[in-house]
């Protein structure tokens, strides 16, 4: 069915294996370390692999078997909690069977339509990735196996730079749509605009590609030229744009200077985030100096990223205190991080904007600054991802992302499935922007977390905030942050909001 040399016991039905082969297999597995750590767990796993493979008539190639041999002992030893291997392996084997059935259906359809069936090779890791991830989904929502390509993409995101064009894109009606060209990149210099749609890359149609496939085609070696076919709303005919690829540095931090405050947007926590924050704060201070009321740090829709960067970003605003603690099943997974002296904001007011999309490392920052009384958190209850994932590289076979610990705020709370509750809660307009952690399939339980240890100290409607500003904003959440910054305190903001509401009621009665 699949290419590659078959291994007796794991790969074929055990009935086809002589006893001597079974002994050799067990010896080989032991040598590979499957039984060396968490012996009982791993041994039971091996027996179940054989059992489930026989029951479902599963075949694996060497490459796929190697992935299982390398991932299973890591899961058994390092996962957040001691666990029964049975559900994981049953789900993995069922995933293999489902994949084979789906592939057989595709091939049958192709044959019926007299078309060429898609080629699936062992190097794609597709089959084992889908199956193993179905198994890992029985543990939690964030543990996952990454094939070599996915692992490469992760490392690119973490580095904050890649060789490409400099476009933020999405898919729209089968074409790549430009959200925005990144400042000072080849795409911007070539004249690409927000709203442009890309139909072809070097003459190859985008239609039928996934976004990942299209982006992969647009990336390439520095100095090479790419030809994009572009559709633009105000231009009648498609036209071509030639762009020379270059190193793209994705800014995790953007900022702007307003009349009396600085605004900083942190979109993720890559290796460049802390330095980007420091640069932004220096520029804001140079522009405003003593005229600044403070800073608004926007963490809305920030999915997180590197734990160490979240710690360093928090430390930028702190002189002392605990930032976060990490606790896992093993001693090596436990740690506590404290702030060092040196508040770069020199005591100025800091407001943190959060929403349902603020997750993981971004929640660490919000929780650390809130509980150390260094920032006022404004917005909506955050996502609630309080788990820590460790990346275990498997060389050419990709990597395993495994949940190994939970993180805790300075007061000792886990926010798993609770999230961070803002000091100023903006009343929802009823629109749901997306799922929170507790709604994800396989989400870890809330455990001992308590939702109201630190809760909202005040609530306000977003449109009410605009009534407190001389110039209204389309972004009501940001309007609330600005209104609070100018009011100087939550109590003062509540007083102003009440006064405005009272004045409006009086005016209404007079009418």
Buried (B, 14 or more C-beta within 10 A) or exposed (E): EBEBEBBBBBBBBBEEBEEEBBEBBBEBBBEEBBBEEBEEBBBBBBEBBBBBBBEBEBBBBBBBBBBBBBBBBBBBBBBBEEBEBBEBBBBBBBBBBEBBEEBEEEEEEEEEEEEEEEEBEBEBBBBBBBBBBBBBBBBBBBBBBBBBBBBBBBBBBBEBBBBBBBBEBEBEEEBBBBEBBBEEBBBBEBEBBEBBBBBBBEEEEBEEBEEEEBBBBBBBEEEEEBEBBBBBEEEEEEEEBEBEBBEBBBBBBBBEBBEEBBBBBBBBBBBBBBBBBBBBBEBBBEBBEEEBBBBBBBBBBBBBBBBBBBBBBBBBBBEEBBBBBBBBBEEEBEBEBBBEEEBBBEEBBBBBBBBBBBBBBBBBBBBBBBBBEBBBBBBBBBBBBBBBBBEBEBEEBBBBBBBBBBBBBBEEBBBBBBBBBBBBBBEEEEEEEEEBBBEBEEBBEBEEBEBEBBEBBBEBBBEBBBBBEEEEBEBBBBBBBBBBBBBEEBEEBBEBBEEBEEEEEEEEEEE
